[in-house]
């Protein structure tokens, strides 16, 4: 089912908060949009699977100390909802920037979200590069 315009904007805003938190190296901003549940799953390019808030937080703490900062520019969004569940696919470009270079490549991010107490929270995130 296609969401109404307000729900679609809210879902894209969660994506933006998640991605901008990573780009700013702000773990709290990333965690704030994630469900605190043990079955939270985040798939990144660097780790096979991050399961639960504890593994996500450990990953974010390592990321903040790393040399590369990731950011994204999105060209397209596909958003759907079914009651209190939503899914979003964003297609665009990932920028991996270090002190001496910035590498750009195509990127896709899929998110599954659940609406709780008036807010959308991430339950699953999967990022991938279609190389």
ROGU-280885 format. One record per residue: x, y, z of N, C-alpha, C, O in turn; residue number from 1. Coordinates in steps of 0.2 Angstrom, whole numbers. Layout:
<nodes>
{n.x: X&n.y: Y&n.z: Z&ca.x: X&ca.y: Y&ca.z: Z&c.x: X&c.y: Y&c.z: Z&o.x: X&o.y: Y&o.z: Z&seq: NUM}
...
</nodes>
This chain:
<nodes>
{n.x: 4&n.y: -6&n.z: 0&ca.x: 0&ca.y: 0&ca.z: 0&c.x: 4&c.y: 6&c.z: 0&o.x: 9&o.y: 7&o.z: 4&seq: 1}
{n.x: 3&n.y: 11&n.z: -4&ca.x: 6&ca.y: 17&ca.z: -4&c.x: 4&c.y: 21&c.z: 2&o.x: -1&o.y: 22&o.z: 3&seq: 2}
{n.x: 9&n.y: 24&n.z: 5&ca.x: 8&ca.y: 29&ca.z: 11&c.x: 5&c.y: 35&c.z: 9&o.x: 6&o.y: 37&o.z: 3&seq: 3}
{n.x: 2&n.y: 39&n.z: 14&ca.x: 0&ca.y: 46&ca.z: 12&c.x: 6&c.y: 50&c.z: 12&o.x: 11&o.y: 48&o.z: 14&seq: 4}
{n.x: 6&n.y: 56&n.z: 10&ca.x: 12&ca.y: 60&ca.z: 9&c.x: 15&c.y: 62&c.z: 16&o.x: 21&o.y: 62&o.z: 16&seq: 5}
{n.x: 11&n.y: 62&n.z: 21&ca.x: 14&ca.y: 64&ca.z: 27&c.x: 18&c.y: 58&c.z: 30&o.x: 23&o.y: 59&o.z: 33&seq: 6}
{n.x: 15&n.y: 52&n.z: 29&ca.x: 19&ca.y: 46&ca.z: 32&c.x: 25&c.y: 45&c.z: 27&o.x: 30&o.y: 43&o.z: 30&seq: 7}
{n.x: 25&n.y: 46&n.z: 21&ca.x: 31&ca.y: 45&ca.z: 17&c.x: 36&c.y: 50&c.z: 19&o.x: 42&o.y: 48&o.z: 19&seq: 8}
{n.x: 34&n.y: 56&n.z: 20&ca.x: 39&ca.y: 61&ca.z: 22&c.x: 42&c.y: 59&c.z: 29&o.x: 48&o.y: 60&o.z: 30&seq: 9}
{n.x: 38&n.y: 57&n.z: 34&ca.x: 41&ca.y: 54&ca.z: 40&c.x: 46&c.y: 49&c.z: 39&o.x: 51&o.y: 49&o.z: 43&seq: 10}
{n.x: 44&n.y: 44&n.z: 35&ca.x: 49&ca.y: 38&ca.z: 34&c.x: 55&c.y: 41&c.z: 31&o.x: 61&o.y: 38&o.z: 33&seq: 11}
{n.x: 55&n.y: 45&n.z: 26&ca.x: 61&ca.y: 48&ca.z: 23&c.x: 65&c.y: 52&c.z: 28&o.x: 71&o.y: 52&o.z: 28&seq: 12}
{n.x: 62&n.y: 55&n.z: 32&ca.x: 65&ca.y: 59&ca.z: 38&c.x: 69&c.y: 54&c.z: 42&o.x: 74&o.y: 56&o.z: 45&seq: 13}
{n.x: 66&n.y: 48&n.z: 44&ca.x: 70&ca.y: 43&ca.z: 48&c.x: 76&c.y: 41&c.z: 44&o.x: 82&o.y: 41&o.z: 47&seq: 14}
{n.x: 76&n.y: 40&n.z: 38&ca.x: 82&ca.y: 38&ca.z: 33&c.x: 87&c.y: 44&c.z: 34&o.x: 93&o.y: 42&o.z: 35&seq: 15}
{n.x: 84&n.y: 50&n.z: 33&ca.x: 89&ca.y: 56&ca.z: 34&c.x: 92&c.y: 56&c.z: 40&o.x: 98&o.y: 58&o.z: 41&seq: 16}
{n.x: 89&n.y: 55&n.z: 46&ca.x: 92&ca.y: 55&ca.z: 53&c.x: 97&c.y: 50&c.z: 54&o.x: 102&o.y: 51&o.z: 56&seq: 17}
{n.x: 95&n.y: 44&n.z: 51&ca.x: 100&ca.y: 38&ca.z: 52&c.x: 106&c.y: 40&c.z: 48&o.x: 112&o.y: 39&o.z: 51&seq: 18}
{n.x: 106&n.y: 42&n.z: 42&ca.x: 111&ca.y: 43&ca.z: 37&c.x: 115&c.y: 49&c.z: 40&o.x: 121&o.y: 49&o.z: 40&seq: 19}
{n.x: 112&n.y: 55&n.z: 42&ca.x: 115&ca.y: 61&ca.z: 44&c.x: 119&c.y: 59&c.z: 51&o.x: 124&o.y: 62&o.z: 52&seq: 20}
{n.x: 116&n.y: 55&n.z: 55&ca.x: 120&ca.y: 53&ca.z: 61&c.x: 126&c.y: 50&c.z: 59&o.x: 131&o.y: 51&o.z: 63&seq: 21}
{n.x: 126&n.y: 45&n.z: 54&ca.x: 132&ca.y: 42&ca.z: 52&c.x: 137&c.y: 47&c.z: 49&o.x: 143&o.y: 47&o.z: 51&seq: 22}
{n.x: 135&n.y: 51&n.z: 45&ca.x: 139&ca.y: 56&ca.z: 42&c.x: 142&c.y: 61&c.z: 47&o.x: 148&o.y: 63&o.z: 46&seq: 23}
{n.x: 139&n.y: 63&n.z: 52&ca.x: 141&ca.y: 67&ca.z: 57&c.x: 145&c.y: 63&c.z: 63&o.x: 148&o.y: 66&o.z: 68&seq: 24}
{n.x: 145&n.y: 57&n.z: 62&ca.x: 149&ca.y: 52&ca.z: 67&c.x: 145&c.y: 53&c.z: 74&o.x: 149&o.y: 54&o.z: 79&seq: 25}
{n.x: 139&n.y: 53&n.z: 74&ca.x: 135&ca.y: 54&ca.z: 80&c.x: 131&c.y: 48&c.z: 82&o.x: 125&o.y: 47&o.z: 79&seq: 26}
{n.x: 134&n.y: 43&n.z: 86&ca.x: 130&ca.y: 37&ca.z: 87&c.x: 123&c.y: 38&c.z: 90&o.x: 119&o.y: 34&o.z: 89&seq: 27}
{n.x: 123&n.y: 43&n.z: 94&ca.x: 116&ca.y: 44&ca.z: 98&c.x: 111&c.y: 46&c.z: 93&o.x: 105&o.y: 43&o.z: 94&seq: 28}
{n.x: 112&n.y: 50&n.z: 88&ca.x: 107&ca.y: 51&ca.z: 82&c.x: 105&c.y: 45&c.z: 79&o.x: 99&o.y: 44&o.z: 77&seq: 29}
{n.x: 110&n.y: 40&n.z: 77&ca.x: 108&ca.y: 34&ca.z: 74&c.x: 104&c.y: 30&c.z: 79&o.x: 99&o.y: 27&o.z: 76&seq: 30}
{n.x: 106&n.y: 29&n.z: 85&ca.x: 102&ca.y: 24&ca.z: 89&c.x: 95&c.y: 27&c.z: 91&o.x: 91&o.y: 23&o.z: 92&seq: 31}
{n.x: 95&n.y: 34&n.z: 91&ca.x: 88&ca.y: 37&ca.z: 92&c.x: 82&c.y: 35&c.z: 88&o.x: 77&o.y: 34&o.z: 90&seq: 32}
{n.x: 84&n.y: 33&n.z: 81&ca.x: 79&ca.y: 31&ca.z: 76&c.x: 78&c.y: 23&c.z: 76&o.x: 74&o.y: 21&o.z: 72&seq: 33}
{n.x: 82&n.y: 20&n.z: 80&ca.x: 82&ca.y: 12&ca.z: 80&c.x: 77&c.y: 10&c.z: 86&o.x: 77&o.y: 12&o.z: 91&seq: 34}
{n.x: 74&n.y: 4&n.z: 84&ca.x: 70&ca.y: 1&ca.z: 90&c.x: 75&c.y: -2&c.z: 95&o.x: 80&o.y: -4&o.z: 92&seq: 35}
{n.x: 73&n.y: -2&n.z: 101&ca.x: 78&ca.y: -4&ca.z: 106&c.x: 78&c.y: -12&c.z: 107&o.x: 81&o.y: -15&o.z: 112&seq: 36}
{n.x: 74&n.y: -15&n.z: 102&ca.x: 73&ca.y: -22&ca.z: 103&c.x: 79&c.y: -27&c.z: 101&o.x: 83&o.y: -25&o.z: 97&seq: 37}
{n.x: 80&n.y: -33&n.z: 104&ca.x: 85&ca.y: -37&ca.z: 103&c.x: 85&c.y: -40&c.z: 96&o.x: 90&o.y: -42&o.z: 94&seq: 38}
{n.x: 79&n.y: -40&n.z: 93&ca.x: 79&ca.y: -42&ca.z: 86&c.x: 80&c.y: -37&c.z: 80&o.x: 79&o.y: -38&o.z: 74&seq: 39}
{n.x: 83&n.y: -31&n.z: 82&ca.x: 85&ca.y: -26&ca.z: 78&c.x: 91&c.y: -29&c.z: 74&o.x: 95&o.y: -32&o.z: 77&seq: 40}
{n.x: 91&n.y: -28&n.z: 67&ca.x: 96&ca.y: -30&ca.z: 63&c.x: 98&c.y: -25&c.z: 58&o.x: 94&o.y: -21&o.z: 55&seq: 41}
{n.x: 105&n.y: -24&n.z: 58&ca.x: 108&ca.y: -19&ca.z: 53&c.x: 113&c.y: -22&c.z: 49&o.x: 118&o.y: -25&o.z: 52&seq: 42}
{n.x: 113&n.y: -22&n.z: 43&ca.x: 118&ca.y: -25&ca.z: 38&c.x: 122&c.y: -20&c.z: 35&o.x: 119&o.y: -15&o.z: 32&seq: 43}
{n.x: 128&n.y: -20&n.z: 36&ca.x: 133&ca.y: -15&ca.z: 33&c.x: 138&c.y: -18&c.z: 29&o.x: 138&o.y: -24&o.z: 28&seq: 44}
{n.x: 142&n.y: -14&n.z: 25&ca.x: 147&ca.y: -16&ca.z: 21&c.x: 153&c.y: -19&c.z: 25&o.x: 156&o.y: -23&o.z: 22&seq: 45}
{n.x: 153&n.y: -17&n.z: 31&ca.x: 159&ca.y: -19&ca.z: 35&c.x: 158&c.y: -25&c.z: 40&o.x: 163&o.y: -28&o.z: 42&seq: 46}
{n.x: 152&n.y: -26&n.z: 42&ca.x: 151&ca.y: -32&ca.z: 46&c.x: 146&c.y: -36&c.z: 43&o.x: 141&o.y: -34&o.z: 40&seq: 47}
{n.x: 146&n.y: -43&n.z: 44&ca.x: 141&ca.y: -47&ca.z: 41&c.x: 134&c.y: -45&c.z: 44&o.x: 129&o.y: -44&o.z: 40&seq: 48}
{n.x: 133&n.y: -45&n.z: 50&ca.x: 126&ca.y: -43&ca.z: 53&c.x: 127&c.y: -40&c.z: 60&o.x: 132&o.y: -42&o.z: 64&seq: 49}
{n.x: 124&n.y: -35&n.z: 61&ca.x: 124&ca.y: -32&ca.z: 68&c.x: 117&c.y: -34&c.z: 71&o.x: 112&o.y: -31&o.z: 68&seq: 50}
{n.x: 117&n.y: -38&n.z: 76&ca.x: 110&ca.y: -40&ca.z: 79&c.x: 110&c.y: -36&c.z: 86&o.x: 114&o.y: -37&o.z: 91&seq: 51}
{n.x: 104&n.y: -33&n.z: 87&ca.x: 103&ca.y: -30&ca.z: 93&c.x: 106&c.y: -23&c.z: 94&o.x: 111&o.y: -21&o.z: 91&seq: 52}
{n.x: 104&n.y: -19&n.z: 99&ca.x: 106&ca.y: -13&ca.z: 100&c.x: 114&c.y: -13&c.z: 103&o.x: 118&o.y: -8&o.z: 101&seq: 53}
{n.x: 116&n.y: -18&n.z: 106&ca.x: 122&ca.y: -18&ca.z: 109&c.x: 128&c.y: -19&c.z: 103&o.x: 133&o.y: -15&o.z: 103&seq: 54}
{n.x: 126&n.y: -23&n.z: 99&ca.x: 131&ca.y: -24&ca.z: 93&c.x: 131&c.y: -18&c.z: 89&o.x: 136&o.y: -16&o.z: 86&seq: 55}
{n.x: 125&n.y: -15&n.z: 88&ca.x: 125&ca.y: -9&ca.z: 84&c.x: 129&c.y: -3&c.z: 87&o.x: 133&o.y: 0&o.z: 84&seq: 56}
{n.x: 128&n.y: -3&n.z: 94&ca.x: 132&ca.y: 2&ca.z: 97&c.x: 140&c.y: 1&c.z: 97&o.x: 144&o.y: 6&o.z: 96&seq: 57}
{n.x: 142&n.y: -5&n.z: 98&ca.x: 149&ca.y: -7&ca.z: 97&c.x: 152&c.y: -5&c.z: 90&o.x: 157&o.y: -2&o.z: 90&seq: 58}
{n.x: 148&n.y: -6&n.z: 85&ca.x: 150&ca.y: -5&ca.z: 78&c.x: 150&c.y: 3&c.z: 78&o.x: 155&o.y: 5&o.z: 75&seq: 59}
{n.x: 145&n.y: 7&n.z: 80&ca.x: 146&ca.y: 14&ca.z: 80&c.x: 152&c.y: 17&c.z: 83&o.x: 155&o.y: 22&o.z: 81&seq: 60}
{n.x: 153&n.y: 14&n.z: 89&ca.x: 159&ca.y: 17&ca.z: 93&c.x: 165&c.y: 15&c.z: 89&o.x: 170&o.y: 20&o.z: 89&seq: 61}
{n.x: 166&n.y: 10&n.z: 86&ca.x: 172&ca.y: 8&ca.z: 81&c.x: 172&c.y: 13&c.z: 75&o.x: 177&o.y: 16&o.z: 73&seq: 62}
{n.x: 166&n.y: 14&n.z: 72&ca.x: 165&ca.y: 18&ca.z: 66&c.x: 168&c.y: 26&c.z: 68&o.x: 171&o.y: 29&o.z: 64&seq: 63}
{n.x: 166&n.y: 28&n.z: 74&ca.x: 168&ca.y: 35&ca.z: 76&c.x: 175&c.y: 36&c.z: 76&o.x: 178&o.y: 41&o.z: 75&seq: 64}
{n.x: 179&n.y: 30&n.z: 78&ca.x: 186&ca.y: 31&ca.z: 79&c.x: 190&c.y: 29&c.z: 72&o.x: 196&o.y: 30&o.z: 72&seq: 65}
{n.x: 186&n.y: 27&n.z: 67&ca.x: 189&ca.y: 25&ca.z: 61&c.x: 191&c.y: 31&c.z: 57&o.x: 190&o.y: 37&o.z: 58&seq: 66}
{n.x: 194&n.y: 30&n.z: 51&ca.x: 197&ca.y: 35&ca.z: 47&c.x: 192&c.y: 37&c.z: 41&o.x: 193&o.y: 42&o.z: 38&seq: 67}
{n.x: 187&n.y: 33&n.z: 40&ca.x: 182&ca.y: 34&ca.z: 34&c.x: 176&c.y: 37&c.z: 37&o.x: 173&o.y: 34&o.z: 42&seq: 68}
{n.x: 173&n.y: 42&n.z: 34&ca.x: 166&ca.y: 44&ca.z: 35&c.x: 162&c.y: 43&c.z: 29&o.x: 164&o.y: 44&o.z: 23&seq: 69}
{n.x: 156&n.y: 40&n.z: 31&ca.x: 151&ca.y: 38&ca.z: 25&c.x: 145&c.y: 43&c.z: 25&o.x: 143&o.y: 46&o.z: 30&seq: 70}
{n.x: 143&n.y: 45&n.z: 19&ca.x: 137&ca.y: 49&ca.z: 18&c.x: 134&c.y: 47&c.z: 12&o.x: 137&o.y: 43&o.z: 8&seq: 71}
{n.x: 128&n.y: 49&n.z: 11&ca.x: 124&ca.y: 47&ca.z: 5&c.x: 120&c.y: 53&c.z: 2&o.x: 118&o.y: 58&o.z: 5&seq: 72}
{n.x: 119&n.y: 52&n.z: -5&ca.x: 115&ca.y: 56&ca.z: -9&c.x: 110&c.y: 52&c.z: -12&o.x: 112&o.y: 48&o.z: -16&seq: 73}
{n.x: 103&n.y: 53&n.z: -10&ca.x: 98&ca.y: 49&ca.z: -13&c.x: 95&c.y: 52&c.z: -19&o.x: 93&o.y: 58&o.z: -19&seq: 74}
{n.x: 94&n.y: 48&n.z: -24&ca.x: 90&ca.y: 50&ca.z: -30&c.x: 83&c.y: 47&c.z: -31&o.x: 79&o.y: 50&o.z: -34&seq: 75}
{n.x: 81&n.y: 42&n.z: -27&ca.x: 75&ca.y: 39&ca.z: -28&c.x: 73&c.y: 35&c.z: -21&o.x: 77&o.y: 33&o.z: -18&seq: 76}
{n.x: 66&n.y: 36&n.z: -20&ca.x: 64&ca.y: 32&ca.z: -14&c.x: 58&c.y: 28&c.z: -16&o.x: 54&o.y: 31&o.z: -20&seq: 77}
{n.x: 57&n.y: 22&n.z: -14&ca.x: 51&ca.y: 18&ca.z: -14&c.x: 49&c.y: 17&c.z: -7&o.x: 52&o.y: 14&o.z: -3&seq: 78}
{n.x: 43&n.y: 19&n.z: -5&ca.x: 40&ca.y: 18&ca.z: 1&c.x: 33&c.y: 15&c.z: 1&o.x: 29&o.y: 17&o.z: -3&seq: 79}
{n.x: 32&n.y: 10&n.z: 6&ca.x: 26&ca.y: 7&ca.z: 7&c.x: 24&c.y: 6&c.z: 14&o.x: 29&o.y: 6&o.z: 18&seq: 80}
{n.x: 18&n.y: 6&n.z: 16&ca.x: 16&ca.y: 4&ca.z: 22&c.x: 10&c.y: -1&c.z: 23&o.x: 7&o.y: -2&o.z: 18&seq: 81}
{n.x: 10&n.y: -4&n.z: 28&ca.x: 4&ca.y: -9&ca.z: 30&c.x: 3&c.y: -8&c.z: 37&o.x: 6&o.y: -11&o.z: 41&seq: 82}
{n.x: -2&n.y: -4&n.z: 39&ca.x: -4&ca.y: -3&ca.z: 46&c.x: 2&c.y: 0&c.z: 50&o.x: 4&o.y: 6&o.z: 48&seq: 83}
{n.x: 5&n.y: -3&n.z: 55&ca.x: 10&ca.y: 0&ca.z: 59&c.x: 17&c.y: -2&c.z: 56&o.x: 22&o.y: -1&o.z: 60&seq: 84}
{n.x: 18&n.y: -5&n.z: 50&ca.x: 24&ca.y: -7&ca.z: 47&c.x: 25&c.y: -4&c.z: 41&o.x: 20&o.y: -2&o.z: 37&seq: 85}
{n.x: 31&n.y: -2&n.z: 39&ca.x: 33&ca.y: 1&ca.z: 33&c.x: 40&c.y: -1&c.z: 31&o.x: 44&o.y: -4&o.z: 34&seq: 86}
{n.x: 41&n.y: 0&n.z: 24&ca.x: 47&ca.y: -2&ca.z: 21&c.x: 49&c.y: 3&c.z: 16&o.x: 45&o.y: 6&o.z: 13&seq: 87}
{n.x: 56&n.y: 5&n.z: 16&ca.x: 58&ca.y: 10&ca.z: 12&c.x: 64&c.y: 7&c.z: 8&o.x: 69&o.y: 4&o.z: 11&seq: 88}
{n.x: 65&n.y: 9&n.z: 1&ca.x: 71&ca.y: 8&ca.z: -2&c.x: 73&c.y: 14&c.z: -5&o.x: 70&o.y: 18&o.z: -8&seq: 89}
{n.x: 79&n.y: 16&n.z: -3&ca.x: 83&ca.y: 22&ca.z: -6&c.x: 88&c.y: 20&c.z: -11&o.x: 92&o.y: 16&o.z: -9&seq: 90}
{n.x: 88&n.y: 23&n.z: -16&ca.x: 94&ca.y: 22&ca.z: -21&c.x: 98&c.y: 29&c.z: -23&o.x: 95&o.y: 34&o.z: -23&seq: 91}
{n.x: 104&n.y: 28&n.z: -23&ca.x: 108&ca.y: 34&ca.z: -24&c.x: 116&c.y: 33&c.z: -24&o.x: 118&o.y: 28&o.z: -27&seq: 92}
{n.x: 119&n.y: 37&n.z: -21&ca.x: 127&ca.y: 36&ca.z: -21&c.x: 129&c.y: 37&c.z: -14&o.x: 127&o.y: 41&o.z: -10&seq: 93}
{n.x: 134&n.y: 32&n.z: -12&ca.x: 137&ca.y: 33&ca.z: -6&c.x: 144&c.y: 36&c.z: -7&o.x: 147&o.y: 35&o.z: -12&seq: 94}
{n.x: 146&n.y: 40&n.z: -2&ca.x: 153&ca.y: 44&ca.z: -2&c.x: 156&c.y: 41&c.z: 4&o.x: 154&o.y: 42&o.z: 9&seq: 95}
{n.x: 162&n.y: 38&n.z: 2&ca.x: 167&ca.y: 36&ca.z: 8&c.x: 173&c.y: 40&c.z: 8&o.x: 177&o.y: 40&o.z: 3&seq: 96}
{n.x: 173&n.y: 45&n.z: 13&ca.x: 178&ca.y: 50&ca.z: 13&c.x: 183&c.y: 49&c.z: 18&o.x: 181&o.y: 48&o.z: 24&seq: 97}
{n.x: 189&n.y: 49&n.z: 16&ca.x: 195&ca.y: 49&ca.z: 21&c.x: 199&c.y: 55&c.z: 20&o.x: 197&o.y: 59&o.z: 16&seq: 98}
{n.x: 204&n.y: 56&n.z: 24&ca.x: 208&ca.y: 62&ca.z: 24&c.x: 211&c.y: 64&c.z: 17&o.x: 211&o.y: 69&o.z: 15&seq: 99}
{n.x: 213&n.y: 58&n.z: 13&ca.x: 216&ca.y: 60&ca.z: 7&c.x: 212&c.y: 58&c.z: 1&o.x: 214&o.y: 60&o.z: -5&seq: 100}
{n.x: 205&n.y: 56&n.z: 2&ca.x: 201&ca.y: 54&ca.z: -4&c.x: 194&c.y: 53&c.z: -3&o.x: 192&o.y: 52&o.z: 3&seq: 101}
{n.x: 190&n.y: 54&n.z: -8&ca.x: 183&ca.y: 53&ca.z: -7&c.x: 181&c.y: 48&c.z: -13&o.x: 182&o.y: 50&o.z: -19&seq: 102}
{n.x: 178&n.y: 42&n.z: -11&ca.x: 176&ca.y: 37&ca.z: -16&c.x: 168&c.y: 37&c.z: -17&o.x: 165&o.y: 37&o.z: -11&seq: 103}
{n.x: 166&n.y: 38&n.z: -23&ca.x: 158&ca.y: 38&ca.z: -24&c.x: 157&c.y: 31&c.z: -27&o.x: 160&o.y: 29&o.z: -32&seq: 104}
{n.x: 151&n.y: 28&n.z: -25&ca.x: 149&ca.y: 23&ca.z: -29&c.x: 141&c.y: 22&c.z: -28&o.x: 138&o.y: 24&o.z: -23&seq: 105}
{n.x: 138&n.y: 18&n.z: -33&ca.x: 130&ca.y: 17&ca.z: -32&c.x: 129&c.y: 14&c.z: -25&o.x: 133&o.y: 9&o.z: -23&seq: 106}
{n.x: 123&n.y: 15&n.z: -22&ca.x: 122&ca.y: 12&ca.z: -16&c.x: 114&c.y: 11&c.z: -15&o.x: 110&o.y: 15&o.z: -18&seq: 107}
{n.x: 112&n.y: 6&n.z: -12&ca.x: 105&ca.y: 5&ca.z: -10&c.x: 104&c.y: 4&c.z: -3&o.x: 108&o.y: 1&o.z: 0&seq: 108}
{n.x: 99&n.y: 7&n.z: 0&ca.x: 98&ca.y: 5&ca.z: 7&c.x: 90&c.y: 4&c.z: 8&o.x: 86&o.y: 7&o.z: 6&seq: 109}
{n.x: 89&n.y: -2&n.z: 11&ca.x: 82&ca.y: -4&ca.z: 13&c.x: 81&c.y: -4&c.z: 20&o.x: 85&o.y: -6&o.z: 24&seq: 110}
{n.x: 75&n.y: -2&n.z: 22&ca.x: 74&ca.y: -1&ca.z: 29&c.x: 67&c.y: -4&c.z: 30&o.x: 62&o.y: -3&o.z: 26&seq: 111}
{n.x: 66&n.y: -7&n.z: 36&ca.x: 59&ca.y: -10&ca.z: 38&c.x: 58&c.y: -6&c.z: 45&o.x: 62&o.y: -6&o.z: 49&seq: 112}
{n.x: 52&n.y: -3&n.z: 45&ca.x: 51&ca.y: 2&ca.z: 51&c.x: 44&c.y: 0&c.z: 54&o.x: 40&o.y: -3&o.z: 51&seq: 113}
{n.x: 44&n.y: 1&n.z: 61&ca.x: 37&ca.y: 0&ca.z: 64&c.x: 35&c.y: 6&c.z: 68&o.x: 40&o.y: 10&o.z: 71&seq: 114}
{n.x: 29&n.y: 8&n.z: 67&ca.x: 26&ca.y: 14&ca.z: 71&c.x: 25&c.y: 12&c.z: 78&o.x: 21&o.y: 8&o.z: 79&seq: 115}
{n.x: 28&n.y: 16&n.z: 82&ca.x: 26&ca.y: 15&ca.z: 90&c.x: 26&c.y: 22&c.z: 93&o.x: 30&o.y: 26&o.z: 92&seq: 116}
{n.x: 20&n.y: 23&n.z: 97&ca.x: 19&ca.y: 29&ca.z: 100&c.x: 20&c.y: 35&c.z: 96&o.x: 23&o.y: 40&o.z: 98&seq: 117}
{n.x: 17&n.y: 35&n.z: 90&ca.x: 18&ca.y: 40&ca.z: 85&c.x: 24&c.y: 41&c.z: 82&o.x: 25&o.y: 47&o.z: 78&seq: 118}
{n.x: 29&n.y: 37&n.z: 82&ca.x: 35&ca.y: 38&ca.z: 79&c.x: 37&c.y: 32&c.z: 75&o.x: 36&o.y: 26&o.z: 77&seq: 119}
{n.x: 41&n.y: 32&n.z: 69&ca.x: 43&ca.y: 27&ca.z: 66&c.x: 50&c.y: 25&c.z: 68&o.x: 54&o.y: 29&o.z: 69&seq: 120}
{n.x: 51&n.y: 19&n.z: 70&ca.x: 58&ca.y: 16&ca.z: 72&c.x: 60&c.y: 11&c.z: 67&o.x: 56&o.y: 7&o.z: 65&seq: 121}
{n.x: 67&n.y: 11&n.z: 66&ca.x: 70&ca.y: 6&ca.z: 62&c.x: 70&c.y: -1&c.z: 66&o.x: 72&o.y: -2&o.z: 71&seq: 122}
{n.x: 68&n.y: -6&n.z: 62&ca.x: 69&ca.y: -13&ca.z: 64&c.x: 74&c.y: -17&c.z: 61&o.x: 77&o.y: -21&o.z: 63&seq: 123}
{n.x: 75&n.y: -15&n.z: 54&ca.x: 80&ca.y: -18&ca.z: 50&c.x: 82&c.y: -13&c.z: 45&o.x: 79&o.y: -9&o.z: 42&seq: 124}
{n.x: 89&n.y: -13&n.z: 44&ca.x: 92&ca.y: -9&ca.z: 39&c.x: 97&c.y: -13&c.z: 35&o.x: 101&o.y: -17&o.z: 38&seq: 125}
{n.x: 97&n.y: -13&n.z: 28&ca.x: 102&ca.y: -17&ca.z: 24&c.x: 105&c.y: -12&c.z: 19&o.x: 101&o.y: -9&o.z: 15&seq: 126}
{n.x: 111&n.y: -11&n.z: 19&ca.x: 114&ca.y: -7&ca.z: 14&c.x: 119&c.y: -11&c.z: 9&o.x: 122&o.y: -16&o.z: 12&seq: 127}
{n.x: 119&n.y: -9&n.z: 3&ca.x: 123&ca.y: -13&ca.z: -2&c.x: 125&c.y: -9&c.z: -8&o.x: 121&o.y: -4&o.z: -9&seq: 128}
{n.x: 130&n.y: -11&n.z: -11&ca.x: 133&ca.y: -8&ca.z: -17&c.x: 132&c.y: -12&c.z: -22&o.x: 135&o.y: -18&o.z: -22&seq: 129}
{n.x: 128&n.y: -10&n.z: -27&ca.x: 127&ca.y: -15&ca.z: -33&c.x: 133&c.y: -15&c.z: -38&o.x: 132&o.y: -12&o.z: -44&seq: 130}
{n.x: 139&n.y: -17&n.z: -36&ca.x: 145&ca.y: -17&ca.z: -40&c.x: 144&c.y: -23&c.z: -45&o.x: 149&o.y: -24&o.z: -49&seq: 131}
</nodes>
